[in-house]
């Protein structure tokens, strides 16, 4: 999932239910996970 898609889902959820601190923490964790995976993919591509 891309950062843009994740943000869209957060905004949809926000409109429907509101956003809690816990939800924002999960969102931040998901963003960090996406960034780490992108770095891993880039480093693997550079090794090949």
C-alpha positions in Angstrom: 0.0 0.0 0.0 1.3 3.4 -0.9 1.4 6.4 1.4 -1.2 8.2 -0.6 -3.6 5.2 -0.4 -3.0 5.0 3.4 -3.8 8.7 3.8 -7.0 8.4 1.7 -8.1 5.6 4.0 -7.3 7.6 7.1 -9.4 10.6 5.8 -12.3 8.3 4.9 -12.2 6.8 8.4 -11.9 10.3 9.9 -15.0 11.5 8.2 -17.0 8.5 9.2 -15.8 7.9 12.8 -13.4 10.6 13.8 -9.8 10.0 14.6 -8.3 9.0 18.0 -4.8 9.2 19.3 -4.5 5.4 18.9 -5.5 5.7 15.2 -2.9 8.3 14.6 -0.2 6.1 16.2 -1.2 3.2 13.9 -1.0 5.6 10.9 2.5 6.8 11.9 3.6 3.2 12.4 2.2 2.2 9.0 4.0 5.1 7.3 7.3 4.1 8.9 6.8 0.5 7.8 6.1 1.6 4.2 9.3 3.8 4.2 11.4 1.0 5.6 10.1 -1.5 3.0 10.8 1.0 0.2 14.4 1.5 1.4 14.8 -2.3 1.6 13.6 -2.6 -2.0 15.9 0.1 -3.2 18.9 -1.4 -1.4 18.1 -4.8 -2.9 17.8 -3.4 -6.4 21.2 -1.6 -6.0 22.8 -4.9 -4.9 21.6 -6.7 -8.0 
